[in-house]
Amino acid sequence: MSDGTSYFYITDFPGVCLSNYFNEITKKTVNLISIATLGIKMVKILEMVHATGNVHNDLGLDKIIIG
């Protein structure tokens, strides 16, 4: 782009999206410590991505892949 903005798209990544993991695979309660640990890890990863100048404009549980 002429303003120097870069865009990228990631697809076909192996794993299970977070919404499916919680809704279909576990079918049980997930303890608060596990959720907090996962949340902290996700924030750290997003901080690293943002530090490179990239921003995700449509983040949701169906777009986070775990494997």
C-alpha positions as semicolon CSV with decimal commas, in nm:
position;residue;x (nm);y (nm);z (nm)
1;M;0,000;0,000;0,000
2;S;0,114;0,352;-0,061
3;D;0,098;0,452;0,309
4;G;0,342;0,176;0,409
5;T;0,079;-0,035;0,583
6;S;0,125;-0,410;0,544
7;Y;-0,157;-0,662;0,556
8;F;-0,127;-1,038;0,594
9;Y;-0,362;-1,332;0,620
10;I;-0,296;-1,662;0,794
11;T;-0,502;-1,968;0,706
12;D;-0,499;-2,348;0,719
13;F;-0,323;-2,362;1,054
14;P;-0,345;-2,705;1,220
15;G;-0,518;-2,719;1,555
16;V;-0,852;-2,647;1,717
17;C;-1,002;-2,301;1,749
18;L;-1,058;-2,190;2,106
19;S;-1,437;-2,169;2,076
20;N;-1,457;-2,532;1,956
21;Y;-1,218;-2,642;2,230
22;F;-1,441;-2,499;2,503
23;N;-1,776;-2,584;2,341
24;E;-1,731;-2,921;2,175
25;I;-1,415;-3,093;2,291
26;T;-1,404;-3,042;2,666
27;K;-1,781;-3,048;2,738
28;K;-1,690;-2,987;3,098
29;T;-1,609;-2,692;3,317
30;V;-1,270;-2,534;3,278
31;N;-1,120;-2,406;3,601
32;L;-1,050;-2,038;3,654
33;I;-0,673;-2,085;3,683
34;S;-0,659;-2,246;3,337
35;I;-0,862;-1,963;3,184
36;A;-0,647;-1,698;3,354
37;T;-0,324;-1,869;3,243
38;L;-0,447;-1,893;2,885
39;G;-0,558;-1,529;2,890
40;I;-0,219;-1,410;3,016
41;K;-0,040;-1,610;2,745
42;M;-0,269;-1,466;2,476
43;V;-0,207;-1,109;2,596
44;K;0,171;-1,167;2,589
45;I;0,151;-1,299;2,233
46;L;-0,063;-1,003;2,124
47;E;0,186;-0,765;2,286
48;M;0,466;-0,924;2,079
49;V;0,259;-0,895;1,761
50;H;0,172;-0,530;1,835
51;A;0,539;-0,454;1,908
52;T;0,613;-0,543;1,544
53;G;0,354;-0,290;1,430
54;N;0,082;-0,542;1,340
55;V;-0,278;-0,519;1,458
56;H;-0,551;-0,785;1,437
57;N;-0,879;-0,615;1,350
58;D;-1,117;-0,908;1,409
59;L;-1,000;-1,109;1,708
60;G;-1,233;-1,369;1,856
61;L;-1,235;-1,718;2,006
62;D;-1,295;-1,868;1,662
63;K;-0,973;-1,711;1,533
64;I;-0,741;-1,834;1,809
65;I;-0,595;-2,176;1,732
66;I;-0,452;-2,410;1,994
67;G;-0,265;-2,727;1,921
